[in-house]
Amino acid sequence: MTRFYFDHNATTPLSARALAEMTSCLRDDFGNPSSIHQDGQAAKQRLETARRQVAAAVGADPDEVIFTSGATEANNMALFGLRPRHVITSTIEHPAVGQVCAELERRGAQVTYVPVSGAGVVDPDDVRRALRPETDLISVMAVNNELGTIQPIEELAQLGVPVHSDSVQALGKISMTPIALRSFSAHKIYGPKGVGALVMRGGVTLESTYFGGRHERGRRPGTENLSGAVGFGAAATELGADHAPMMALRDRLEQGIVDRVPQSFVNAGTGPRVGNTTNIRFDGVEGEAMLIALDLKGFAVSSGAACSSGKVEPSHVLMALGLSKDQARSSIRFSVGRTNDAAQVDALVEAVATVAARLRKLSPVYVGV
Ligand SMILES: Cc1ncc(COP(=O)(O)O)c(C=O)c1O
Protein backbone atom coordinates (compact mmCIF):
# COMPACT_ATOMS: atom_id res chain seq x y z
CA MET A 1 0.00 0.00 0.00
CA THR A 2 1.27 3.49 -0.82
CA ARG A 3 1.90 5.40 2.36
CA PHE A 4 1.34 9.12 2.77
CA TYR A 5 3.29 10.86 5.51
CA PHE A 6 1.58 13.73 7.37
CA ASP A 7 3.77 13.82 10.48
CA HIS A 8 6.63 16.12 9.46
CA ASN A 9 6.74 17.76 12.91
CA ALA A 10 7.78 14.38 14.36
CA THR A 11 10.54 13.90 11.84
CA THR A 12 11.27 14.34 8.15
CA PRO A 13 12.82 12.06 5.54
CA LEU A 14 16.45 12.70 4.66
CA SER A 15 16.84 14.99 1.64
CA ALA A 16 18.68 13.61 -1.39
CA ARG A 17 21.38 16.24 -1.03
CA ALA A 18 21.90 15.50 2.67
CA LEU A 19 22.13 11.78 1.89
CA ALA A 20 24.67 12.35 -0.91
CA GLU A 21 26.86 14.59 1.25
CA MET A 22 26.70 12.19 4.17
CA THR A 23 27.54 9.22 1.98
CA SER A 24 30.59 10.93 0.51
CA CYS A 25 31.67 12.03 3.98
CA LEU A 26 31.36 8.53 5.45
CA ARG A 27 33.16 7.03 2.46
CA ASP A 28 35.91 9.59 1.84
CA ASP A 29 36.42 11.70 4.95
CA PHE A 30 36.74 9.33 7.86
CA GLY A 31 39.45 11.42 9.55
CA ASN A 32 39.09 12.85 13.03
CA PRO A 33 38.59 16.62 12.77
CA SER A 34 40.95 17.06 15.75
CA SER A 35 43.87 15.30 13.99
CA ILE A 36 46.67 17.45 12.61
CA HIS A 37 47.43 15.31 9.54
CA GLN A 38 45.78 15.79 6.16
CA ASP A 39 43.04 13.24 6.77
CA GLY A 40 42.07 15.11 9.92
CA GLN A 41 42.23 18.45 8.17
CA ALA A 42 39.97 17.24 5.34
CA ALA A 43 37.42 16.16 7.95
CA LYS A 44 37.81 19.47 9.77
CA GLN A 45 37.10 21.34 6.54
CA ARG A 46 33.86 19.45 6.05
CA LEU A 47 32.86 20.15 9.63
CA GLU A 48 33.52 23.87 9.20
CA THR A 49 31.62 23.97 5.90
CA ALA A 50 28.65 22.40 7.69
CA ARG A 51 28.99 24.94 10.51
CA ARG A 52 28.92 27.82 8.00
CA GLN A 53 25.85 26.34 6.30
CA VAL A 54 23.95 25.96 9.58
CA ALA A 55 25.05 29.44 10.71
CA ALA A 56 23.79 30.98 7.47
CA ALA A 57 20.41 29.24 7.85
CA VAL A 58 19.89 30.45 11.42
CA GLY A 59 21.37 33.93 10.91
CA ALA A 60 24.38 33.46 13.18
CA ASP A 61 28.17 33.58 12.90
CA PRO A 62 29.80 30.17 12.42
CA ASP A 63 31.67 30.44 15.73
CA GLU A 64 28.31 30.80 17.51
CA VAL A 65 27.20 27.32 16.37
CA ILE A 66 27.93 24.35 18.66
CA PHE A 67 27.06 20.96 17.18
CA THR A 68 25.22 18.66 19.59
CA SER A 69 23.44 15.30 19.43
CA GLY A 70 20.13 17.09 18.86
CA ALA A 71 17.86 19.72 20.31
CA THR A 72 17.31 17.82 23.56
CA GLU A 73 21.02 18.01 24.35
CA ALA A 74 21.18 21.66 23.23
CA ASN A 75 18.28 22.52 25.57
CA ASN A 76 19.96 20.72 28.47
CA MET A 77 23.25 22.52 27.80
CA ALA A 78 21.53 25.90 27.69
CA LEU A 79 19.31 25.52 30.74
CA PHE A 80 21.73 23.74 33.05
CA GLY A 81 24.74 25.68 31.72
CA LEU A 82 23.35 29.06 32.73
CA ARG A 83 22.83 27.87 36.34
CA PRO A 84 19.71 30.05 36.57
CA ARG A 85 18.31 31.06 39.96
CA HIS A 86 14.91 31.83 38.42
CA VAL A 87 13.65 30.79 34.98
CA ILE A 88 10.48 31.89 33.23
CA THR A 89 9.12 29.37 30.76
CA SER A 90 5.74 28.48 29.23
CA THR A 91 3.18 25.77 29.86
CA ILE A 92 3.46 24.51 26.26
CA GLU A 93 7.14 23.65 26.04
CA HIS A 94 8.31 20.35 24.58
CA PRO A 95 9.46 17.93 27.32
CA ALA A 96 13.02 18.64 26.13
CA VAL A 97 12.60 21.98 27.95
CA GLY A 98 9.74 21.17 30.35
CA GLN A 99 11.48 18.23 31.96
CA VAL A 100 14.76 20.15 32.22
CA CYS A 101 12.88 22.90 34.07
CA ALA A 102 11.36 20.30 36.40
CA GLU A 103 14.86 19.00 37.14
CA LEU A 104 16.13 22.56 37.72
CA GLU A 105 13.35 22.95 40.30
CA ARG A 106 14.39 19.71 42.02
CA ARG A 107 17.92 21.15 42.19
CA GLY A 108 16.67 24.29 43.93
CA ALA A 109 16.02 26.80 41.11
CA GLN A 110 12.73 28.68 40.92
CA VAL A 111 10.66 28.22 37.78
CA THR A 112 7.61 30.23 36.71
CA TYR A 113 5.37 28.68 34.06
CA VAL A 114 3.44 31.37 32.17
CA PRO A 115 0.14 30.32 30.57
CA VAL A 116 -0.89 30.69 26.94
CA SER A 117 -4.03 32.19 25.44
CA GLY A 118 -6.71 30.03 23.81
CA ALA A 119 -4.85 30.82 20.59
CA GLY A 120 -1.80 29.04 21.97
CA VAL A 121 0.43 32.09 22.39
CA VAL A 122 2.40 33.42 25.37
CA ASP A 123 1.59 37.01 26.35
CA PRO A 124 4.85 39.00 26.79
CA ASP A 125 3.10 41.03 29.54
CA ASP A 126 2.71 37.83 31.58
CA VAL A 127 6.44 37.22 31.21
CA ARG A 128 7.20 40.83 32.17
CA ARG A 129 5.05 40.51 35.29
CA ALA A 130 6.86 37.29 36.26
CA LEU A 131 10.30 38.94 36.14
CA ARG A 132 12.23 39.08 39.44
CA PRO A 133 15.62 40.57 40.29
CA GLU A 134 17.04 37.04 40.25
CA THR A 135 15.52 36.02 36.89
CA ASP A 136 18.49 34.75 34.88
CA LEU A 137 16.69 33.20 31.93
CA ILE A 138 13.51 33.21 29.85
CA SER A 139 13.05 29.97 27.90
CA VAL A 140 10.12 29.95 25.47
CA MET A 141 9.91 27.89 22.28
CA ALA A 142 9.77 29.74 18.95
CA VAL A 143 7.05 27.55 17.41
CA ASN A 144 4.96 24.98 19.22
CA ASN A 145 5.36 21.47 17.82
CA GLU A 146 1.72 20.40 18.38
CA LEU A 147 -0.09 23.56 17.28
CA GLY A 148 2.39 25.38 15.04
CA THR A 149 1.74 28.60 16.98
CA ILE A 150 4.47 31.26 16.74
CA GLN A 151 5.64 32.72 20.05
CA PRO A 152 6.61 36.40 20.53
CA ILE A 153 10.37 35.84 20.89
CA GLU A 154 11.21 39.31 19.55
CA GLU A 155 9.20 40.94 22.36
CA LEU A 156 10.66 38.63 24.99
CA ALA A 157 14.14 39.62 23.82
CA GLN A 158 13.36 43.23 24.84
CA LEU A 159 12.87 42.37 28.51
CA GLY A 160 16.53 42.67 29.52
CA VAL A 161 17.04 39.01 30.48
CA PRO A 162 18.86 36.37 28.36
CA VAL A 163 16.37 34.42 26.22
CA HIS A 164 16.69 30.78 25.19
CA SER A 165 14.31 29.48 22.55
CA ASP A 166 13.82 25.90 21.45
CA SER A 167 13.60 26.79 17.76
CA VAL A 168 13.34 23.27 16.33
CA GLN A 169 9.98 23.82 14.65
CA ALA A 170 10.77 27.35 13.49
CA LEU A 171 13.77 26.69 11.26
CA GLY A 172 12.95 27.22 7.60
CA LYS A 173 9.50 28.53 8.47
CA ILE A 174 10.00 31.93 10.15
CA SER A 175 12.88 34.38 10.46
CA MET A 176 15.07 34.35 13.55
CA THR A 177 15.56 37.35 15.85
CA PRO A 178 19.07 37.17 17.32
CA ILE A 179 18.80 36.10 20.97
CA ALA A 180 21.21 34.62 23.53
CA LEU A 181 20.51 30.93 22.91
CA ARG A 182 18.62 28.84 20.37
CA SER A 183 18.35 25.06 19.96
CA PHE A 184 17.95 23.27 16.63
CA SER A 185 17.54 19.72 15.37
CA ALA A 186 18.60 18.39 11.95
CA HIS A 187 15.96 15.68 11.60
CA LYS A 188 13.10 18.19 11.52
CA ILE A 189 14.55 19.87 8.43
CA TYR A 190 15.23 16.83 6.21
CA GLY A 191 18.60 16.17 7.83
CA PRO A 192 19.71 13.13 9.83
CA LYS A 193 18.68 12.14 13.34
CA GLY A 194 21.10 12.45 16.25
CA VAL A 195 22.54 15.86 15.39
CA GLY A 196 21.52 19.40 16.24
CA ALA A 197 22.99 22.66 17.40
CA LEU A 198 23.04 25.15 20.20
CA VAL A 199 23.55 28.67 18.89
CA MET A 200 25.08 31.02 21.47
CA ARG A 201 25.50 34.71 20.94
CA GLY A 202 26.07 38.06 22.63
CA GLY A 203 28.81 36.86 24.94
CA VAL A 204 26.58 34.58 27.00
CA THR A 205 28.67 32.02 28.88
CA LEU A 206 27.61 28.55 29.95
CA GLU A 207 29.12 26.24 32.53
CA SER A 208 30.03 22.92 30.95
CA THR A 209 27.54 20.11 31.28
CA TYR A 210 30.10 17.52 30.13
CA PHE A 211 33.86 17.14 30.49
CA GLY A 212 36.42 15.26 28.46
CA GLY A 213 37.85 17.36 25.63
CA ARG A 214 38.24 20.75 23.97
CA HIS A 215 36.00 20.05 20.97
CA GLU A 216 33.60 22.71 19.71
CA ARG A 217 35.85 25.46 21.17
CA GLY A 218 35.74 23.78 24.55
CA ARG A 219 31.95 23.99 24.71
CA ARG A 220 30.93 20.40 23.92
CA PRO A 221 33.49 17.64 24.38
CA GLY A 222 33.58 14.46 22.28
CA THR A 223 34.58 13.63 18.70
CA GLU A 224 32.08 15.35 16.48
CA ASN A 225 29.35 13.46 14.59
CA LEU A 226 30.97 14.53 11.33
CA SER A 227 28.65 12.89 8.81
CA GLY A 228 25.67 14.04 10.89
CA ALA A 229 26.89 17.63 10.89
CA VAL A 230 27.54 17.42 7.13
CA GLY A 231 23.98 16.16 6.57
CA PHE A 232 22.62 18.93 8.81
CA GLY A 233 24.61 21.53 6.85
CA ALA A 234 23.40 20.21 3.49
CA ALA A 235 19.77 20.17 4.67
CA ALA A 236 20.17 23.72 5.98
CA THR A 237 21.03 24.97 2.50
CA GLU A 238 17.67 23.85 1.15
CA LEU A 239 15.34 25.61 3.56
CA GLY A 240 12.63 28.14 3.13
CA ALA A 241 11.50 28.00 -0.48
CA ASP A 242 8.82 25.39 0.13
CA HIS A 243 7.05 27.17 2.98
CA ALA A 244 4.44 29.01 0.89
CA PRO A 245 3.32 25.90 -1.06
CA MET A 246 3.24 24.05 2.27
CA MET A 247 0.85 26.62 3.69
CA ALA A 248 -1.46 26.21 0.70
CA LEU A 249 -1.55 22.44 1.32
CA ARG A 250 -2.17 22.89 5.05
CA ASP A 251 -5.02 25.31 4.37
CA ARG A 252 -6.53 22.92 1.82
CA LEU A 253 -6.34 20.09 4.35
CA GLU A 254 -7.74 22.12 7.24
CA GLN A 255 -10.59 23.62 5.23
CA GLY A 256 -11.36 20.27 3.63
CA ILE A 257 -11.65 18.53 7.00
CA VAL A 258 -13.66 21.26 8.71
CA ASP A 259 -16.05 21.38 5.72
CA ARG A 260 -16.48 17.60 5.50
CA VAL A 261 -16.56 16.58 9.17
CA PRO A 262 -19.28 18.03 11.41
CA GLN A 263 -18.18 19.01 14.93
CA SER A 264 -14.53 19.35 13.98
CA PHE A 265 -12.61 22.37 15.25
CA VAL A 266 -9.11 23.73 14.68
CA ASN A 267 -7.24 24.00 18.00
CA ALA A 268 -5.52 27.39 18.35
CA GLY A 269 -6.51 28.15 14.78
CA THR A 270 -6.75 31.89 15.41
CA GLY A 271 -3.16 32.32 16.60
CA PRO A 272 -0.21 33.21 14.38
CA ARG A 273 0.90 29.84 12.99
CA VAL A 274 3.57 28.41 10.76
CA GLY A 275 2.26 27.14 7.46
CA ASN A 276 2.62 23.38 7.83
CA THR A 277 0.72 22.44 11.00
CA THR A 278 -2.92 22.01 11.90
CA ASN A 279 -4.33 20.45 15.05
CA ILE A 280 -7.97 19.42 14.76
CA ARG A 281 -10.42 18.24 17.40
CA PHE A 282 -13.13 15.74 16.45
CA ASP A 283 -15.77 15.70 19.16
CA GLY A 284 -16.81 12.17 20.09
CA VAL A 285 -13.78 10.56 18.42
CA GLU A 286 -10.91 8.92 20.31
CA GLY A 287 -7.77 10.45 18.76
CA GLU A 288 -5.76 7.25 19.19
CA ALA A 289 -8.46 5.24 17.41
CA MET A 290 -8.46 7.71 14.53
CA LEU A 291 -4.66 7.61 14.33
CA ILE A 292 -4.68 3.81 14.09
CA ALA A 293 -7.54 3.74 11.56
CA LEU A 294 -5.75 6.30 9.37
CA ASP A 295 -2.51 4.37 9.71
CA LEU A 296 -4.25 1.25 8.41
CA LYS A 297 -5.41 3.30 5.42
CA GLY A 298 -1.79 4.38 4.79
CA PHE A 299 -1.71 7.83 6.43
CA ALA A 300 0.75 8.75 9.19
CA VAL A 301 -0.56 11.43 11.59
CA SER A 302 -0.08 12.18 15.28
CA SER A 303 -2.59 12.28 18.13
CA GLY A 304 -2.87 14.88 20.88
CA ALA A 305 -1.75 12.41 23.48
CA ALA A 306 1.42 10.78 24.63
CA CYS A 307 1.94 7.35 26.04
CA SER A 308 3.59 7.65 29.43
CA SER A 309 4.09 4.70 31.75
CA GLY A 310 1.53 2.62 29.89
CA LYS A 311 -1.25 5.21 30.15
CA VAL A 312 -2.43 7.47 27.35
CA GLU A 313 -2.13 10.95 28.84
CA PRO A 314 -3.84 13.92 27.17
CA SER A 315 -1.38 16.43 25.72
CA HIS A 316 -0.24 19.09 28.22
CA VAL A 317 -0.20 21.57 25.33
CA LEU A 318 -3.88 21.05 24.50
CA MET A 319 -4.77 21.14 28.20
CA ALA A 320 -2.89 24.46 28.46
CA LEU A 321 -5.25 25.87 25.80
CA GLY A 322 -8.13 25.17 28.18
CA LEU A 323 -9.39 22.00 26.49
CA SER A 324 -10.91 19.24 28.63
CA LYS A 325 -9.16 15.87 28.82
CA ASP A 326 -11.72 14.39 26.43
CA GLN A 327 -11.28 17.23 23.96
CA ALA A 328 -7.50 16.85 24.12
CA ARG A 329 -7.82 13.11 23.57
CA SER A 330 -10.00 13.68 20.51
CA SER A 331 -7.42 15.83 18.72
CA ILE A 332 -5.12 14.97 15.84
CA ARG A 333 -2.05 16.83 14.59
CA PHE A 334 -1.45 16.90 10.85
CA SER A 335 1.90 18.32 9.73
CA VAL A 336 2.53 18.63 6.02
CA GLY A 337 5.91 18.72 4.34
CA ARG A 338 7.87 18.21 1.15
CA THR A 339 6.57 14.69 0.63
CA ASN A 340 2.94 15.86 0.23
CA ASP A 341 0.88 17.14 -2.68
CA ALA A 342 -2.73 18.21 -3.26
CA ALA A 343 -3.87 14.73 -4.33
CA GLN A 344 -2.54 13.26 -1.07
CA VAL A 345 -4.27 16.00 0.90
CA ASP A 346 -7.58 15.28 -0.81
CA ALA A 347 -7.20 11.56 -0.14
CA LEU A 348 -6.49 12.30 3.53
CA VAL A 349 -9.58 14.53 3.85
CA GLU A 350 -11.67 11.69 2.42
CA ALA A 351 -10.12 9.16 4.81
CA VAL A 352 -10.59 11.42 7.85
CA ALA A 353 -14.28 11.97 6.97
CA THR A 354 -14.88 8.22 6.58
CA VAL A 355 -13.03 7.29 9.78
CA ALA A 356 -14.65 10.03 11.89
CA ALA A 357 -18.14 8.94 10.77
CA ARG A 358 -17.37 5.27 11.51
CA LEU A 359 -15.87 5.93 14.94
CA ARG A 360 -18.74 8.17 15.93
CA LYS A 361 -21.25 5.48 14.99
CA LEU A 362 -19.46 3.17 17.42
CA SER A 363 -19.21 5.79 20.17
CA PRO A 364 -21.53 5.21 23.13
CA VAL A 365 -21.53 8.93 23.96
CA TYR A 366 -21.50 10.85 20.67
CA VAL A 367 -24.92 12.23 19.81
CA GLY A 368 -23.96 14.42 16.85
CA VAL A 369 -25.56 17.67 15.84
C1 LIG B 1 9.98 21.54 19.88
C2 LIG B 1 10.92 20.37 19.97
N1 LIG B 1 11.97 20.42 20.80
C3 LIG B 1 12.84 19.42 20.90
C4 LIG B 1 12.69 18.25 20.18
C5 LIG B 1 13.69 17.14 20.34
O1 LIG B 1 14.69 17.24 19.35
P1 LIG B 1 15.78 16.08 19.19
O2 LIG B 1 15.05 14.90 18.66
O3 LIG B 1 16.77 16.64 18.20
O4 LIG B 1 16.41 15.87 20.51
C6 LIG B 1 11.60 18.15 19.31
C7 LIG B 1 11.36 16.89 18.54
O5 LIG B 1 10.53 16.09 18.87
C8 LIG B 1 10.69 19.23 19.21
O6 LIG B 1 9.64 19.17 18.39
The ligand as a MOL file (V3000), in Angstrom:
LIG
                    3D

  0  0  0     0  0            999 V3000
M  V30 BEGIN CTAB
M  V30 COUNTS 16 16 0 0 0
M  V30 BEGIN ATOM
M  V30 1 C 9.9760 21.5370 19.8750 0
M  V30 2 C 10.9170 20.3680 19.9650 0
M  V30 3 N 11.9690 20.4230 20.7970 0
M  V30 4 C 12.8360 19.4190 20.8990 0
M  V30 5 C 12.6870 18.2530 20.1790 0
M  V30 6 C 13.6910 17.1440 20.3420 0
M  V30 7 O 14.6860 17.2370 19.3510 0
M  V30 8 P 15.7760 16.0800 19.1890 0
M  V30 9 O 15.0530 14.9000 18.6620 0
M  V30 10 O 16.7660 16.6390 18.2030 0
M  V30 11 O 16.4110 15.8680 20.5100 0
M  V30 12 C 11.5970 18.1460 19.3090 0
M  V30 13 C 11.3610 16.8930 18.5410 0
M  V30 14 O 10.5330 16.0880 18.8670 0
M  V30 15 C 10.6900 19.2270 19.2060 0
M  V30 16 O 9.6360 19.1690 18.3860 0
M  V30 END ATOM
M  V30 BEGIN BOND
M  V30 1 1 1 2
M  V30 2 1 2 3
M  V30 3 2 2 15
M  V30 4 2 3 4
M  V30 5 1 4 5
M  V30 6 1 5 6
M  V30 7 2 5 12
M  V30 8 1 6 7
M  V30 9 1 7 8
M  V30 10 2 8 9
M  V30 11 1 8 10
M  V30 12 1 8 11
M  V30 13 1 12 13
M  V30 14 1 12 15
M  V30 15 2 13 14
M  V30 16 1 15 16
M  V30 END BOND
M  V30 END CTAB
M  END
